[in-house]
Structures are given as C-alpha cells and as structure tokens.
Amino acid sequence: MLSTLVQAVSPLTLAVMSMERYVAVCFPLRHADLVTIRNTGASIAAVWTVCYLNILIRVLILVVWSASSDKVSASKARKTVLLHFFQLLKQ
C-alpha cells in the first residue's frame, strides 16, 4: 500500500513543483506573494490526502466487493485484506 501511495504521490508532487516554477517564470514580481510556506504546505498536504483517499477507496472496494462467489472464501479473503491493511497502518 505504501509503494502504491508513493507511486501516486511522486508525479503529483512533480506537477506541483512545475506549477511553482511556472509562477516563478511568468510572474516573477508576485512569486514571493503567491508561493509561501503556508501555500506550499497546503498543496503538499492536498496531494498526499487525495492520494491516500484514492488508495483507501481501492482497498475498501476490494473488501466490499470480493470477486469470489463462495461465501466462506470471500469472508476469509476479506479478513486477510483487512489484516494486511491494519498491519500496514501500524508501521
């Protein structure tokens, strides 16, 4: 789960960095006003939050809609996925 999160965050972080460079080149006089520590932190937090929610929704879909038609097998798979999910959260 962590590797999937990092794979999703990396391109979006690069996109945010390129937007900052665009502002620096196109609006050099307003760059200091537009790009502050607060705005940078908010954009990084937004990227991580969106990516984390995306991964969380994928896991929940996997748990809720198990592909197996056998009830016992589906229950066992659901418990295994939940166990691994909570183990990853604990790290």
PDB file with one MODEL, atoms N, CA, C and O in Angstrom:
MODEL        1
ATOM      1  N   MET A   1       0.829  -1.185   0.000  1.00  0.00           N
ATOM      2  CA  MET A   1       0.000   0.000   0.000  1.00  0.00           C
ATOM      3  C   MET A   1       0.874   1.249   0.000  1.00  0.00           C
ATOM      4  O   MET A   1       0.567   2.228  -0.681  1.00  0.00           O
ATOM      5  N   LEU A   2       1.958   1.213   0.761  1.00  0.00           N
ATOM      6  CA  LEU A   2       2.835   2.377   0.818  1.00  0.00           C
ATOM      7  C   LEU A   2       3.500   2.631  -0.522  1.00  0.00           C
ATOM      8  O   LEU A   2       3.646   3.781  -0.937  1.00  0.00           O
ATOM      9  N   SER A   3       3.905   1.567  -1.203  1.00  0.00           N
ATOM     10  CA  SER A   3       4.541   1.756  -2.510  1.00  0.00           C
ATOM     11  C   SER A   3       3.554   2.328  -3.515  1.00  0.00           C
ATOM     12  O   SER A   3       3.927   3.155  -4.347  1.00  0.00           O
ATOM     13  N   THR A   4       2.309   1.901  -3.449  1.00  0.00           N
ATOM     14  CA  THR A   4       1.286   2.445  -4.349  1.00  0.00           C
ATOM     15  C   THR A   4       1.031   3.916  -4.037  1.00  0.00           C
ATOM     16  O   THR A   4       0.835   4.728  -4.942  1.00  0.00           O
ATOM     17  N   LEU A   5       1.037   4.246  -2.760  1.00  0.00           N
ATOM     18  CA  LEU A   5       0.841   5.640  -2.353  1.00  0.00           C
ATOM     19  C   LEU A   5       1.978   6.509  -2.869  1.00  0.00           C
ATOM     20  O   LEU A   5       1.742   7.596  -3.397  1.00  0.00           O
ATOM     21  N   VAL A   6       3.206   6.035  -2.718  1.00  0.00           N
ATOM     22  CA  VAL A   6       4.366   6.810  -3.175  1.00  0.00           C
ATOM     23  C   VAL A   6       4.356   6.945  -4.692  1.00  0.00           C
ATOM     24  O   VAL A   6       4.718   7.994  -5.224  1.00  0.00           O
ATOM     25  N   GLN A   7       3.944   5.888  -5.393  1.00  0.00           N
ATOM     26  CA  GLN A   7       3.864   5.955  -6.852  1.00  0.00           C
ATOM     27  C   GLN A   7       2.820   6.974  -7.299  1.00  0.00           C
ATOM     28  O   GLN A   7       2.982   7.600  -8.346  1.00  0.00           O
ATOM     29  N   ALA A   8       1.779   7.144  -6.541  1.00  0.00           N
ATOM     30  CA  ALA A   8       0.751   8.119  -6.901  1.00  0.00           C
ATOM     31  C   ALA A   8       1.165   9.535  -6.512  1.00  0.00           C
ATOM     32  O   ALA A   8       0.833  10.496  -7.207  1.00  0.00           O
ATOM     33  N   VAL A   9       1.888   9.663  -5.404  1.00  0.00           N
ATOM     34  CA  VAL A   9       2.267  10.984  -4.902  1.00  0.00           C
ATOM     35  C   VAL A   9       3.387  11.607  -5.734  1.00  0.00           C
ATOM     36  O   VAL A   9       3.377  12.817  -5.961  1.00  0.00           O
ATOM     37  N   SER A  10       4.334  10.821  -6.185  1.00  0.00           N
ATOM     38  CA  SER A  10       5.514  11.356  -6.873  1.00  0.00           C
ATOM     39  C   SER A  10       5.177  12.199  -8.102  1.00  0.00           C
ATOM     40  O   SER A  10       5.665  13.324  -8.202  1.00  0.00           O
ATOM     41  N   PRO A  11       4.367  11.710  -9.042  1.00  0.00           N
ATOM     42  CA  PRO A  11       4.060  12.559 -10.208  1.00  0.00           C
ATOM     43  C   PRO A  11       3.277  13.815  -9.839  1.00  0.00           C
ATOM     44  O   PRO A  11       3.478  14.874 -10.434  1.00  0.00           O
ATOM     45  N   LEU A  12       2.389  13.694  -8.861  1.00  0.00           N
ATOM     46  CA  LEU A  12       1.616  14.878  -8.467  1.00  0.00           C
ATOM     47  C   LEU A  12       2.485  15.905  -7.766  1.00  0.00           C
ATOM     48  O   LEU A  12       2.271  17.106  -7.926  1.00  0.00           O
ATOM     49  N   THR A  13       3.468  15.452  -6.989  1.00  0.00           N
ATOM     50  CA  THR A  13       4.404  16.378  -6.361  1.00  0.00           C
ATOM     51  C   THR A  13       5.241  17.088  -7.422  1.00  0.00           C
ATOM     52  O   THR A  13       5.506  18.285  -7.311  1.00  0.00           O
ATOM     53  N   LEU A  14       5.652  16.356  -8.439  1.00  0.00           N
ATOM     54  CA  LEU A  14       6.386  16.984  -9.542  1.00  0.00           C
ATOM     55  C   LEU A  14       5.515  17.998 -10.284  1.00  0.00           C
ATOM     56  O   LEU A  14       6.011  19.032 -10.731  1.00  0.00           O
ATOM     57  N   ALA A  15       4.236  17.707 -10.414  1.00  0.00           N
ATOM     58  CA  ALA A  15       3.321  18.653 -11.065  1.00  0.00           C
ATOM     59  C   ALA A  15       3.200  19.935 -10.239  1.00  0.00           C
ATOM     60  O   ALA A  15       3.182  21.031 -10.798  1.00  0.00           O
ATOM     61  N   VAL A  16       3.118  19.805  -8.920  1.00  0.00           N
ATOM     62  CA  VAL A  16       3.045  20.980  -8.049  1.00  0.00           C
ATOM     63  C   VAL A  16       4.345  21.789  -8.149  1.00  0.00           C
ATOM     64  O   VAL A  16       4.319  23.019  -8.176  1.00  0.00           O
ATOM     65  N   MET A  17       5.475  21.084  -8.203  1.00  0.00           N
ATOM     66  CA  MET A  17       6.761  21.782  -8.334  1.00  0.00           C
ATOM     67  C   MET A  17       6.852  22.518  -9.671  1.00  0.00           C
ATOM     68  O   MET A  17       7.372  23.633  -9.730  1.00  0.00           O
ATOM     69  N   SER A  18       6.355  21.908 -10.734  1.00  0.00           N
ATOM     70  CA  SER A  18       6.401  22.574 -12.038  1.00  0.00           C
ATOM     71  C   SER A  18       5.456  23.775 -12.074  1.00  0.00           C
ATOM     72  O   SER A  18       5.741  24.765 -12.747  1.00  0.00           O
ATOM     73  N   MET A  19       4.342  23.698 -11.361  1.00  0.00           N
ATOM     74  CA  MET A  19       3.449  24.856 -11.271  1.00  0.00           C
ATOM     75  C   MET A  19       4.139  26.005 -10.542  1.00  0.00           C
ATOM     76  O   MET A  19       3.974  27.169 -10.907  1.00  0.00           O
ATOM     77  N   GLU A  20       4.900  25.676  -9.528  1.00  0.00           N
ATOM     78  CA  GLU A  20       5.645  26.707  -8.792  1.00  0.00           C
ATOM     79  C   GLU A  20       6.681  27.361  -9.701  1.00  0.00           C
ATOM     80  O   GLU A  20       6.855  28.579  -9.661  1.00  0.00           O
ATOM     81  N   ARG A  21       7.360  26.581 -10.505  1.00  0.00           N
ATOM     82  CA  ARG A  21       8.356  27.120 -11.446  1.00  0.00           C
ATOM     83  C   ARG A  21       7.676  27.982 -12.504  1.00  0.00           C
ATOM     84  O   ARG A  21       8.218  29.005 -12.923  1.00  0.00           O
ATOM     85  N   TYR A  22       6.485  27.565 -12.935  1.00  0.00           N
ATOM     86  CA  TYR A  22       5.716  28.351 -13.907  1.00  0.00           C
ATOM     87  C   TYR A  22       5.384  29.725 -13.329  1.00  0.00           C
ATOM     88  O   TYR A  22       5.522  30.743 -14.006  1.00  0.00           O
ATOM     89  N   VAL A  23       4.948  29.742 -12.077  1.00  0.00           N
ATOM     90  CA  VAL A  23       4.638  31.017 -11.419  1.00  0.00           C
ATOM     91  C   VAL A  23       5.901  31.858 -11.301  1.00  0.00           C
ATOM     92  O   VAL A  23       5.851  33.073 -11.492  1.00  0.00           O
ATOM     93  N   ALA A  24       7.027  31.235 -10.990  1.00  0.00           N
ATOM     94  CA  ALA A  24       8.280  31.975 -10.850  1.00  0.00           C
ATOM     95  C   ALA A  24       8.712  32.604 -12.172  1.00  0.00           C
ATOM     96  O   ALA A  24       9.253  33.710 -12.179  1.00  0.00           O
ATOM     97  N   VAL A  25       8.482  31.918 -13.287  1.00  0.00           N
ATOM     98  CA  VAL A  25       8.906  32.430 -14.590  1.00  0.00           C
ATOM     99  C   VAL A  25       7.910  33.460 -15.131  1.00  0.00           C
ATOM    100  O   VAL A  25       8.316  34.506 -15.637  1.00  0.00           O
ATOM    101  N   CYS A  26       6.636  33.174 -15.029  1.00  0.00           N
ATOM    102  CA  CYS A  26       5.621  34.054 -15.628  1.00  0.00           C
ATOM    103  C   CYS A  26       5.262  35.252 -14.759  1.00  0.00           C
ATOM    104  O   CYS A  26       4.881  36.301 -15.278  1.00  0.00           O
ATOM    105  N   PHE A  27       5.377  35.109 -13.459  1.00  0.00           N
ATOM    106  CA  PHE A  27       5.023  36.190 -12.541  1.00  0.00           C
ATOM    107  C   PHE A  27       6.153  36.411 -11.532  1.00  0.00           C
ATOM    108  O   PHE A  27       5.972  36.151 -10.343  1.00  0.00           O
ATOM    109  N   PRO A  28       7.306  36.884 -11.986  1.00  0.00           N
ATOM    110  CA  PRO A  28       8.454  36.988 -11.081  1.00  0.00           C
ATOM    111  C   PRO A  28       8.256  37.997  -9.950  1.00  0.00           C
ATOM    112  O   PRO A  28       8.805  37.815  -8.863  1.00  0.00           O
ATOM    113  N   LEU A  29       7.490  39.045 -10.187  1.00  0.00           N
ATOM    114  CA  LEU A  29       7.303  40.054  -9.145  1.00  0.00           C
ATOM    115  C   LEU A  29       6.303  39.606  -8.078  1.00  0.00           C
ATOM    116  O   LEU A  29       6.375  40.044  -6.931  1.00  0.00           O
ATOM    117  N   ARG A  30       5.383  38.743  -8.456  1.00  0.00           N
ATOM    118  CA  ARG A  30       4.368  38.274  -7.497  1.00  0.00           C
ATOM    119  C   ARG A  30       4.721  36.914  -6.896  1.00  0.00           C
ATOM    120  O   ARG A  30       3.982  36.398  -6.058  1.00  0.00           O
ATOM    121  N   HIS A  31       5.837  36.335  -7.314  1.00  0.00           N
ATOM    122  CA  HIS A  31       6.206  34.986  -6.874  1.00  0.00           C
ATOM    123  C   HIS A  31       6.288  34.882  -5.359  1.00  0.00           C
ATOM    124  O   HIS A  31       5.790  33.919  -4.777  1.00  0.00           O
ATOM    125  N   ALA A  32       6.907  35.857  -4.716  1.00  0.00           N
ATOM    126  CA  ALA A  32       7.063  35.808  -3.252  1.00  0.00           C
ATOM    127  C   ALA A  32       5.715  35.902  -2.543  1.00  0.00           C
ATOM    128  O   ALA A  32       5.545  35.337  -1.463  1.00  0.00           O
ATOM    129  N   ASP A  33       4.764  36.605  -3.133  1.00  0.00           N
ATOM    130  CA  ASP A  33       3.436  36.709  -2.522  1.00  0.00           C
ATOM    131  C   ASP A  33       2.598  35.455  -2.735  1.00  0.00           C
ATOM    132  O   ASP A  33       1.830  35.056  -1.860  1.00  0.00           O
ATOM    133  N   LEU A  34       2.751  34.835  -3.905  1.00  0.00           N
ATOM    134  CA  LEU A  34       1.934  33.666  -4.235  1.00  0.00           C
ATOM    135  C   LEU A  34       2.465  32.374  -3.622  1.00  0.00           C
ATOM    136  O   LEU A  34       1.689  31.546  -3.145  1.00  0.00           O
ATOM    137  N   VAL A  35       3.769  32.204  -3.636  1.00  0.00           N
ATOM    138  CA  VAL A  35       4.373  30.957  -3.160  1.00  0.00           C
ATOM    139  C   VAL A  35       4.944  31.199  -1.769  1.00  0.00           C
ATOM    140  O   VAL A  35       6.062  31.689  -1.612  1.00  0.00           O
ATOM    141  N   THR A  36       4.151  30.845  -0.770  1.00  0.00           N
ATOM    142  CA  THR A  36       4.577  30.988   0.622  1.00  0.00           C
ATOM    143  C   THR A  36       4.730  29.597   1.245  1.00  0.00           C
ATOM    144  O   THR A  36       4.344  28.592   0.648  1.00  0.00           O
ATOM    145  N   ILE A  37       5.284  29.558   2.421  1.00  0.00           N
ATOM    146  CA  ILE A  37       5.429  28.282   3.128  1.00  0.00           C
ATOM    147  C   ILE A  37       4.051  27.688   3.405  1.00  0.00           C
ATOM    148  O   ILE A  37       3.861  26.475   3.310  1.00  0.00           O
ATOM    149  N   ARG A  38       3.104  28.533   3.743  1.00  0.00           N
ATOM    150  CA  ARG A  38       1.747  28.051   4.027  1.00  0.00           C
ATOM    151  C   ARG A  38       1.100  27.439   2.780  1.00  0.00           C
ATOM    152  O   ARG A  38       0.508  26.362   2.850  1.00  0.00           O
ATOM    153  N   ASN A  39       1.213  28.128   1.642  1.00  0.00           N
ATOM    154  CA  ASN A  39       0.632  27.605   0.394  1.00  0.00           C
ATOM    155  C   ASN A  39       1.334  26.324  -0.048  1.00  0.00           C
ATOM    156  O   ASN A  39       0.691  25.398  -0.543  1.00  0.00           O
ATOM    157  N   THR A  40       2.642  26.274   0.129  1.00  0.00           N
ATOM    158  CA  THR A  40       3.382  25.073  -0.235  1.00  0.00           C
ATOM    159  C   THR A  40       2.961  23.895   0.636  1.00  0.00           C
ATOM    160  O   THR A  40       2.734  22.797   0.126  1.00  0.00           O
ATOM    161  N   GLY A  41       2.858  24.110   1.928  1.00  0.00           N
ATOM    162  CA  GLY A  41       2.411  23.048   2.836  1.00  0.00           C
ATOM    163  C   GLY A  41       0.998  22.583   2.528  1.00  0.00           C
ATOM    164  O   GLY A  41       0.693  21.392   2.592  1.00  0.00           O
ATOM    165  N   ALA A  42       0.139  23.538   2.193  1.00  0.00           N
ATOM    166  CA  ALA A  42      -1.242  23.178   1.861  1.00  0.00           C
ATOM    167  C   ALA A  42      -1.304  22.351   0.577  1.00  0.00           C
ATOM    168  O   ALA A  42      -2.079  21.398   0.494  1.00  0.00           O
ATOM    169  N   SER A  43      -0.500  22.703  -0.415  1.00  0.00           N
ATOM    170  CA  SER A  43      -0.527  21.942  -1.660  1.00  0.00           C
ATOM    171  C   SER A  43       0.048  20.539  -1.472  1.00  0.00           C
ATOM    172  O   SER A  43      -0.466  19.581  -2.049  1.00  0.00           O
ATOM    173  N   ILE A  44       1.095  20.408  -0.681  1.00  0.00           N
ATOM    174  CA  ILE A  44       1.655  19.083  -0.403  1.00  0.00           C
ATOM    175  C   ILE A  44       0.663  18.245   0.410  1.00  0.00           C
ATOM    176  O   ILE A  44       0.488  17.057   0.140  1.00  0.00           O
ATOM    177  N   ALA A  45       0.026  18.853   1.387  1.00  0.00           N
ATOM    178  CA  ALA A  45      -0.979  18.127   2.175  1.00  0.00           C
ATOM    179  C   ALA A  45      -2.153  17.693   1.303  1.00  0.00           C
ATOM    180  O   ALA A  45      -2.688  16.599   1.483  1.00  0.00           O
ATOM    181  N   ALA A  46      -2.554  18.543   0.363  1.00  0.00           N
ATOM    182  CA  ALA A  46      -3.658  18.191  -0.536  1.00  0.00           C
ATOM    183  C   ALA A  46      -3.282  17.013  -1.426  1.00  0.00           C
ATOM    184  O   ALA A  46      -4.093  16.111  -1.638  1.00  0.00           O
ATOM    185  N   VAL A  47      -2.057  17.016  -1.948  1.00  0.00           N
ATOM    186  CA  VAL A  47      -1.608  15.907  -2.801  1.00  0.00           C
ATOM    187  C   VAL A  47      -1.601  14.600  -2.015  1.00  0.00           C
ATOM    188  O   VAL A  47      -2.115  13.590  -2.494  1.00  0.00           O
ATOM    189  N   TRP A  48      -1.029  14.609  -0.826  1.00  0.00           N
ATOM    190  CA  TRP A  48      -0.968  13.385  -0.014  1.00  0.00           C
ATOM    191  C   TRP A  48      -2.356  12.922   0.394  1.00  0.00           C
ATOM    192  O   TRP A  48      -2.625  11.721   0.403  1.00  0.00           O
ATOM    193  N   THR A  49      -3.242  13.848   0.731  1.00  0.00           N
ATOM    194  CA  THR A  49      -4.600  13.479   1.141  1.00  0.00           C
ATOM    195  C   THR A  49      -5.375  12.848  -0.015  1.00  0.00           C
ATOM    196  O   THR A  49      -6.036  11.826   0.168  1.00  0.00           O
ATOM    197  N   VAL A  50      -5.298  13.443  -1.189  1.00  0.00           N
ATOM    198  CA  VAL A  50      -6.006  12.902  -2.349  1.00  0.00           C
ATOM    199  C   VAL A  50      -5.481  11.506  -2.683  1.00  0.00           C
ATOM    200  O   VAL A  50      -6.264  10.596  -2.956  1.00  0.00           O
ATOM    201  N   CYS A  51      -4.174  11.339  -2.662  1.00  0.00           N
ATOM    202  CA  CYS A  51      -3.596  10.031  -2.992  1.00  0.00           C
ATOM    203  C   CYS A  51      -3.946   8.984  -1.934  1.00  0.00           C
ATOM    204  O   CYS A  51      -4.242   7.837  -2.269  1.00  0.00           O
ATOM    205  N   TYR A  52      -3.912   9.375  -0.663  1.00  0.00           N
ATOM    206  CA  TYR A  52      -4.253   8.428   0.401  1.00  0.00           C
ATOM    207  C   TYR A  52      -5.713   8.011   0.305  1.00  0.00           C
ATOM    208  O   TYR A  52      -6.037   6.836   0.475  1.00  0.00           O
ATOM    209  N   LEU A  53      -6.592   8.967   0.034  1.00  0.00           N
ATOM    210  CA  LEU A  53      -8.012   8.623  -0.102  1.00  0.00           C
ATOM    211  C   LEU A  53      -8.245   7.714  -1.304  1.00  0.00           C
ATOM    212  O   LEU A  53      -9.097   6.827  -1.255  1.00  0.00           O
ATOM    213  N   ASN A  54      -7.503   7.927  -2.368  1.00  0.00           N
ATOM    214  CA  ASN A  54      -7.613   7.068  -3.543  1.00  0.00           C
ATOM    215  C   ASN A  54      -7.249   5.626  -3.187  1.00  0.00           C
ATOM    216  O   ASN A  54      -7.963   4.696  -3.562  1.00  0.00           O
ATOM    217  N   ILE A  55      -6.150   5.440  -2.472  1.00  0.00           N
ATOM    218  CA  ILE A  55      -5.720   4.100  -2.075  1.00  0.00           C
ATOM    219  C   ILE A  55      -6.725   3.492  -1.098  1.00  0.00           C
ATOM    220  O   ILE A  55      -7.044   2.307  -1.198  1.00  0.00           O
ATOM    221  N   LEU A  56      -7.222   4.283  -0.165  1.00  0.00           N
ATOM    222  CA  LEU A  56      -8.184   3.787   0.811  1.00  0.00           C
ATOM    223  C   LEU A  56      -9.472   3.335   0.127  1.00  0.00           C
ATOM    224  O   LEU A  56     -10.040   2.307   0.498  1.00  0.00           O
ATOM    225  N   ILE A  57      -9.931   4.080  -0.852  1.00  0.00           N
ATOM    226  CA  ILE A  57     -11.145   3.693  -1.584  1.00  0.00           C
ATOM    227  C   ILE A  57     -10.912   2.392  -2.346  1.00  0.00           C
ATOM    228  O   ILE A  57     -11.795   1.537  -2.399  1.00  0.00           O
ATOM    229  N   ARG A  58      -9.734   2.239  -2.933  1.00  0.00           N
ATOM    230  CA  ARG A  58      -9.435   0.987  -3.639  1.00  0.00           C
ATOM    231  C   ARG A  58      -9.471  -0.210  -2.697  1.00  0.00           C
ATOM    232  O   ARG A  58     -10.002  -1.265  -3.044  1.00  0.00           O
ATOM    233  N   VAL A  59      -8.906  -0.042  -1.507  1.00  0.00           N
ATOM    234  CA  VAL A  59      -8.900  -1.143  -0.539  1.00  0.00           C
ATOM    235  C   VAL A  59     -10.319  -1.458  -0.090  1.00  0.00           C
ATOM    236  O   VAL A  59     -10.689  -2.627   0.018  1.00  0.00           O
ATOM    237  N   LEU A  60     -11.113  -0.433   0.173  1.00  0.00           N
ATOM    238  CA  LEU A  60     -12.491  -0.658   0.604  1.00  0.00           C
ATOM    239  C   LEU A  60     -13.314  -1.331  -0.488  1.00  0.00           C
ATOM    240  O   LEU A  60     -14.137  -2.198  -0.197  1.00  0.00           O
ATOM    241  N   ILE A  61     -13.100  -0.942  -1.733  1.00  0.00           N
ATOM    242  CA  ILE A  61     -13.811  -1.609  -2.829  1.00  0.00           C
ATOM    243  C   ILE A  61     -13.413  -3.072  -2.903  1.00  0.00           C
ATOM    244  O   ILE A  61     -14.254  -3.942  -3.128  1.00  0.00           O
ATOM    245  N   LEU A  62     -12.135  -3.339  -2.713  1.00  0.00           N
ATOM    246  CA  LEU A  62     -11.666  -4.718  -2.732  1.00  0.00           C
ATOM    247  C   LEU A  62     -12.297  -5.532  -1.600  1.00  0.00           C
ATOM    248  O   LEU A  62     -12.652  -6.696  -1.787  1.00  0.00           O
ATOM    249  N   VAL A  63     -12.432  -4.913  -0.432  1.00  0.00           N
ATOM    250  CA  VAL A  63     -13.002  -5.620   0.710  1.00  0.00           C
ATOM    251  C   VAL A  63     -14.501  -5.835   0.529  1.00  0.00           C
ATOM    252  O   VAL A  63     -15.009  -6.923   0.802  1.00  0.00           O
ATOM    253  N   VAL A  64     -15.202  -4.819   0.075  1.00  0.00           N
ATOM    254  CA  VAL A  64     -16.661  -4.907  -0.023  1.00  0.00           C
ATOM    255  C   VAL A  64     -17.095  -5.805  -1.172  1.00  0.00           C
ATOM    256  O   VAL A  64     -17.962  -6.662  -1.001  1.00  0.00           O
ATOM    257  N   TRP A  65     -16.502  -5.614  -2.325  1.00  0.00           N
ATOM    258  CA  TRP A  65     -16.903  -6.382  -3.490  1.00  0.00           C
ATOM    259  C   TRP A  65     -15.855  -7.440  -3.804  1.00  0.00           C
ATOM    260  O   TRP A  65     -15.062  -7.297  -4.734  1.00  0.00           O
ATOM    261  N   SER A  66     -15.869  -8.469  -3.034  1.00  0.00           N
ATOM    262  CA  SER A  66     -14.942  -9.557  -3.280  1.00  0.00           C
ATOM    263  C   SER A  66     -15.369 -10.311  -4.533  1.00  0.00           C
ATOM    264  O   SER A  66     -16.560 -10.503  -4.776  1.00  0.00           O
ATOM    265  N   ALA A  67     -14.395 -10.734  -5.319  1.00  0.00           N
ATOM    266  CA  ALA A  67     -14.695 -11.382  -6.598  1.00  0.00           C
ATOM    267  C   ALA A  67     -15.159 -12.827  -6.429  1.00  0.00           C
ATOM    268  O   ALA A  67     -15.684 -13.419  -7.372  1.00  0.00           O
ATOM    269  N   SER A  68     -14.977 -13.390  -5.261  1.00  0.00           N
ATOM    270  CA  SER A  68     -15.319 -14.788  -5.057  1.00  0.00           C
ATOM    271  C   SER A  68     -16.819 -14.956  -4.859  1.00  0.00           C
ATOM    272  O   SER A  68     -17.475 -14.117  -4.241  1.00  0.00           O
ATOM    273  N   SER A  69     -17.355 -16.060  -5.397  1.00  0.00           N
ATOM    274  CA  SER A  69     -18.779 -16.328  -5.232  1.00  0.00           C
ATOM    275  C   SER A  69     -19.049 -17.180  -3.994  1.00  0.00           C
ATOM    276  O   SER A  69     -20.181 -17.236  -3.515  1.00  0.00           O
ATOM    277  N   ASP A  70     -18.019 -17.842  -3.477  1.00  0.00           N
ATOM    278  CA  ASP A  70     -18.160 -18.673  -2.289  1.00  0.00           C
ATOM    279  C   ASP A  70     -18.123 -17.771  -1.052  1.00  0.00           C
ATOM    280  O   ASP A  70     -17.188 -16.988  -0.882  1.00  0.00           O
ATOM    281  N   LYS A  71     -19.132 -17.878  -0.194  1.00  0.00           N
ATOM    282  CA  LYS A  71     -19.249 -17.001   0.973  1.00  0.00           C
ATOM    283  C   LYS A  71     -18.096 -17.196   1.960  1.00  0.00           C
ATOM    284  O   LYS A  71     -17.577 -16.217   2.496  1.00  0.00           O
ATOM    285  N   VAL A  72     -17.693 -18.434   2.206  1.00  0.00           N
ATOM    286  CA  VAL A  72     -16.609 -18.701   3.158  1.00  0.00           C
ATOM    287  C   VAL A  72     -15.290 -18.159   2.627  1.00  0.00           C
ATOM    288  O   VAL A  72     -14.519 -17.537   3.358  1.00  0.00           O
ATOM    289  N   SER A  73     -15.044 -18.402   1.363  1.00  0.00           N
ATOM    290  CA  SER A  73     -13.814 -17.921   0.740  1.00  0.00           C
ATOM    291  C   SER A  73     -13.784 -16.394   0.690  1.00  0.00           C
ATOM    292  O   SER A  73     -12.739 -15.781   0.909  1.00  0.00           O
ATOM    293  N   ALA A  74     -14.917 -15.793   0.404  1.00  0.00           N
ATOM    294  CA  ALA A  74     -14.990 -14.328   0.359  1.00  0.00           C
ATOM    295  C   ALA A  74     -14.755 -13.730   1.731  1.00  0.00           C
ATOM    296  O   ALA A  74     -14.065 -12.718   1.858  1.00  0.00           O
ATOM    297  N   SER A  75     -15.317 -14.339   2.754  1.00  0.00           N
ATOM    298  CA  SER A  75     -15.124 -13.858   4.117  1.00  0.00           C
ATOM    299  C   SER A  75     -13.661 -13.977   4.538  1.00  0.00           C
ATOM    300  O   SER A  75     -13.112 -13.068   5.161  1.00  0.00           O
ATOM    301  N   LYS A  76     -13.041 -15.088   4.198  1.00  0.00           N
ATOM    302  CA  LYS A  76     -11.630 -15.293   4.531  1.00  0.00           C
ATOM    303  C   LYS A  76     -10.746 -14.279   3.801  1.00  0.00           C
ATOM    304  O   LYS A  76      -9.818 -13.728   4.393  1.00  0.00           O
ATOM    305  N   ALA A  77     -11.026 -14.032   2.529  1.00  0.00           N
ATOM    306  CA  ALA A  77     -10.251 -13.055   1.759  1.00  0.00           C
ATOM    307  C   ALA A  77     -10.430 -11.654   2.321  1.00  0.00           C
ATOM    308  O   ALA A  77      -9.471 -10.886   2.407  1.00  0.00           O
ATOM    309  N   ARG A  78     -11.657 -11.323   2.704  1.00  0.00           N
ATOM    310  CA  ARG A  78     -11.938 -10.002   3.269  1.00  0.00           C
ATOM    311  C   ARG A  78     -11.169  -9.804   4.575  1.00  0.00           C
ATOM    312  O   ARG A  78     -10.593  -8.739   4.798  1.00  0.00           O
ATOM    313  N   LYS A  79     -11.156 -10.815   5.434  1.00  0.00           N
ATOM    314  CA  LYS A  79     -10.424 -10.717   6.700  1.00  0.00           C
ATOM    315  C   LYS A  79      -8.923 -10.601   6.464  1.00  0.00           C
ATOM    316  O   LYS A  79      -8.237  -9.870   7.179  1.00  0.00           O
ATOM    317  N   THR A  80      -8.416 -11.311   5.475  1.00  0.00           N
ATOM    318  CA  THR A  80      -6.986 -11.244   5.169  1.00  0.00           C
ATOM    319  C   THR A  80      -6.602  -9.855   4.666  1.00  0.00           C
ATOM    320  O   THR A  80      -5.575  -9.310   5.071  1.00  0.00           O
ATOM    321  N   VAL A  81      -7.417  -9.284   3.789  1.00  0.00           N
ATOM    322  CA  VAL A  81      -7.132  -7.952   3.278  1.00  0.00           C
ATOM    323  C   VAL A  81      -7.188  -6.927   4.405  1.00  0.00           C
ATOM    324  O   VAL A  81      -6.331  -6.047   4.482  1.00  0.00           O
ATOM    325  N   LEU A  82      -8.177  -7.030   5.270  1.00  0.00           N
ATOM    326  CA  LEU A  82      -8.267  -6.106   6.399  1.00  0.00           C
ATOM    327  C   LEU A  82      -7.081  -6.255   7.348  1.00  0.00           C
ATOM    328  O   LEU A  82      -6.564  -5.255   7.847  1.00  0.00           O
ATOM    329  N   LEU A  83      -6.645  -7.481   7.602  1.00  0.00           N
ATOM    330  CA  LEU A  83      -5.494  -7.707   8.456  1.00  0.00           C
ATOM    331  C   LEU A  83      -4.247  -7.043   7.879  1.00  0.00           C
ATOM    332  O   LEU A  83      -3.514  -6.366   8.601  1.00  0.00           O
ATOM    333  N   HIS A  84      -4.004  -7.232   6.591  1.00  0.00           N
ATOM    334  CA  HIS A  84      -2.837  -6.619   5.958  1.00  0.00           C
ATOM    335  C   HIS A  84      -2.943  -5.097   5.946  1.00  0.00           C
ATOM    336  O   HIS A  84      -1.945  -4.398   6.116  1.00  0.00           O
ATOM    337  N   PHE A  85      -4.145  -4.595   5.748  1.00  0.00           N
ATOM    338  CA  PHE A  85      -4.348  -3.139   5.744  1.00  0.00           C
ATOM    339  C   PHE A  85      -3.996  -2.541   7.104  1.00  0.00           C
ATOM    340  O   PHE A  85      -3.307  -1.523   7.173  1.00  0.00           O
ATOM    341  N   PHE A  86      -4.464  -3.167   8.188  1.00  0.00           N
ATOM    342  CA  PHE A  86      -4.178  -2.632   9.508  1.00  0.00           C
ATOM    343  C   PHE A  86      -2.719  -2.824   9.898  1.00  0.00           C
ATOM    344  O   PHE A  86      -2.168  -2.011  10.640  1.00  0.00           O
ATOM    345  N   GLN A  87      -2.092  -3.875   9.416  1.00  0.00           N
ATOM    346  CA  GLN A  87      -0.670  -4.058   9.666  1.00  0.00           C
ATOM    347  C   GLN A  87       0.143  -2.975   8.977  1.00  0.00           C
ATOM    348  O   GLN A  87       1.136  -2.499   9.527  1.00  0.00           O
ATOM    349  N   LEU A  88      -0.269  -2.581   7.781  1.00  0.00           N
ATOM    350  CA  LEU A  88       0.427  -1.507   7.070  1.00  0.00           C
ATOM    351  C   LEU A  88       0.225  -0.158   7.749  1.00  0.00           C
ATOM    352  O   LEU A  88       1.131   0.676   7.766  1.00  0.00           O
ATOM    353  N   LEU A  89      -0.965   0.056   8.310  1.00  0.00           N
ATOM    354  CA  LEU A  89      -1.225   1.303   9.014  1.00  0.00           C
ATOM    355  C   LEU A  89      -0.393   1.412  10.290  1.00  0.00           C
ATOM    356  O   LEU A  89       0.003   2.506  10.693  1.00  0.00           O
ATOM    357  N   LYS A  90      -0.135   0.269  10.916  1.00  0.00           N
ATOM    358  CA  LYS A  90       0.599   0.248  12.182  1.00  0.00           C
ATOM    359  C   LYS A  90       2.077   0.580  11.991  1.00  0.00           C
ATOM    360  O   LYS A  90       2.730   1.032  12.932  1.00  0.00           O
ATOM    361  N   GLN A  91       2.613   0.368  10.800  1.00  0.00           N
ATOM    362  CA  GLN A  91       4.037   0.604  10.573  1.00  0.00           C
ATOM    363  C   GLN A  91       4.376   2.013  10.682  1.00  0.00           C
ATOM    364  O   GLN A  91       5.538   2.383  10.517  1.00  0.00           O
TER     365      GLN A  91
ENDMDL
END
